[in-house]
Amino acid sequence: MNKKYEEIVFLHKPKENKLKYAIVAFLVGGLVGLLGEVLIRIYVSCFDLSRNDASLYMIITFIFMASLFTALGFFDKLVVKAKAGLLIPITGFAHSMTSAALDYKNEGPIFGIGSNVFKLAGSVIFYGVVSAWIFGMIRYLWEVLV
């Protein structure tokens, strides 16, 4: 019975056009990168910042925009259309933290927001730190031994 049910579900499951999604994500990710470069150039020319400082302000701007758009409720609608092109950059990280904070705000600032804001982002931070440590050790050992 289960096997027959799985066959019926498989036959009626909508097919994903992975090539289309990859192209859309590539183009949207490229547009995000282009917007980032435009922001950097604006910050450098208008505020007389170094490129490194302007890059920091660009990242802060993206985090703010993604958090604001999430709070206003239309970042999810953009992601449905743009796919991974919006989720992979820093905007996806900001979105995950803001949406978790909004989901649990009714439980209070400590047990709601504080306990759940890093629910998804926490694993990203953890594995980022662990992988950075591992690659740092590999690089250190490489330089010491070679």
C-alpha positions in Angstrom: 0.0 0.0 0.0 2.8 2.4 0.9 4.7 1.7 -2.3 1.6 2.3 -4.4 1.0 5.6 -2.6 4.6 6.7 -3.2 4.3 6.0 -6.9 1.1 8.0 -7.2 2.7 10.9 -5.3 5.8 10.7 -7.5 3.7 10.8 -10.7 1.8 13.9 -9.5 4.6 15.8 -7.8 5.4 19.0 -9.8 8.7 18.8 -11.6 11.3 21.5 -10.7 13.1 23.2 -13.5 16.5 23.1 -11.9 18.3 24.7 -14.8 15.9 27.7 -14.7 16.3 28.1 -11.0 20.1 28.0 -11.3 20.1 30.6 -14.0 17.7 32.9 -12.0 19.8 32.4 -8.9 23.0 33.2 -10.8 21.5 36.4 -12.4 19.9 37.6 -9.1 23.1 36.8 -7.2 25.0 38.8 -9.8 22.6 41.7 -9.5 23.2 41.6 -5.7 26.9 41.7 -6.3 26.5 44.6 -8.8 24.4 46.5 -6.3 27.0 45.9 -3.7 29.7 47.3 -5.9 27.6 50.3 -6.7 27.0 50.9 -3.0 30.8 50.6 -2.3 31.6 53.2 -5.1 28.9 55.5 -3.8 30.2 55.3 -0.2 33.8 55.8 -1.4 33.0 58.9 -3.6 30.3 60.6 -1.4 31.7 59.9 2.1 35.4 59.8 1.3 35.8 56.4 2.8 38.5 53.8 2.0 37.3 50.8 0.0 37.6 48.5 3.1 35.4 50.9 5.1 32.9 51.3 2.2 32.7 47.5 2.0 31.8 47.3 5.6 29.0 49.9 5.2 27.7 48.0 2.1 27.4 44.8 4.1 25.6 46.8 6.9 23.3 48.3 4.3 22.4 44.8 2.9 21.8 43.4 6.4 19.6 46.4 7.2 17.6 46.1 3.9 17.1 42.3 4.3 16.0 42.7 7.9 13.6 45.6 7.0 12.2 43.8 4.0 11.6 40.7 6.2 9.9 42.7 8.9 7.7 44.4 6.3 6.8 40.9 4.9 7.9 41.0 1.4 11.4 39.5 1.5 9.9 36.0 1.4 8.0 37.0 -1.8 11.2 38.1 -3.3 12.9 34.9 -2.4 10.2 32.9 -4.1 11.0 34.6 -7.3 14.8 35.0 -6.9 15.5 31.6 -5.3 19.0 31.1 -3.9 20.3 34.4 -5.4 19.0 36.3 -2.4 19.5 33.6 0.2 23.2 32.8 -0.2 24.6 36.3 0.3 24.6 38.0 3.7 20.9 38.9 3.0 19.9 35.3 3.7 21.7 35.3 7.0 20.0 38.6 8.1 16.6 37.2 6.9 17.0 34.0 8.9 17.7 35.9 12.1 15.0 38.5 11.6 12.3 36.0 10.7 13.2 33.9 13.7 13.0 36.9 16.0 9.6 37.9 14.5 8.3 34.3 14.8 9.0 34.1 18.5 8.5 37.8 19.6 5.3 36.9 21.5 7.2 34.7 23.9 9.2 37.6 25.2 12.6 39.1 24.7 14.5 36.4 26.6 12.7 33.1 26.0 11.3 34.2 22.6 13.7 36.4 20.6 16.9 35.7 22.6 16.5 31.9 22.6 15.4 31.5 19.0 17.1 34.3 17.0 20.1 32.0 16.3 18.0 28.9 15.6 19.0 28.7 11.9 21.9 31.2 11.9 23.5 29.4 14.9 24.4 26.4 12.8 25.8 28.6 10.1 28.0 30.4 12.6 29.0 27.2 14.3 30.1 25.4 11.2 31.7 28.6 9.8 33.9 28.8 13.0 34.7 25.1 13.0 35.6 25.1 9.3 37.7 28.3 9.7 39.6 26.7 12.5 40.2 23.5 10.6 41.4 25.3 7.5 43.5 27.6 9.7 45.2 24.6 11.3 45.8 23.1 7.9 47.4 26.3 6.6 49.5 26.7 9.8 50.7 23.1 9.5 51.4 23.5 5.8 53.6 26.6 6.5 55.4 24.9 9.4 56.1 21.6 7.7 56.7 22.9 4.1 
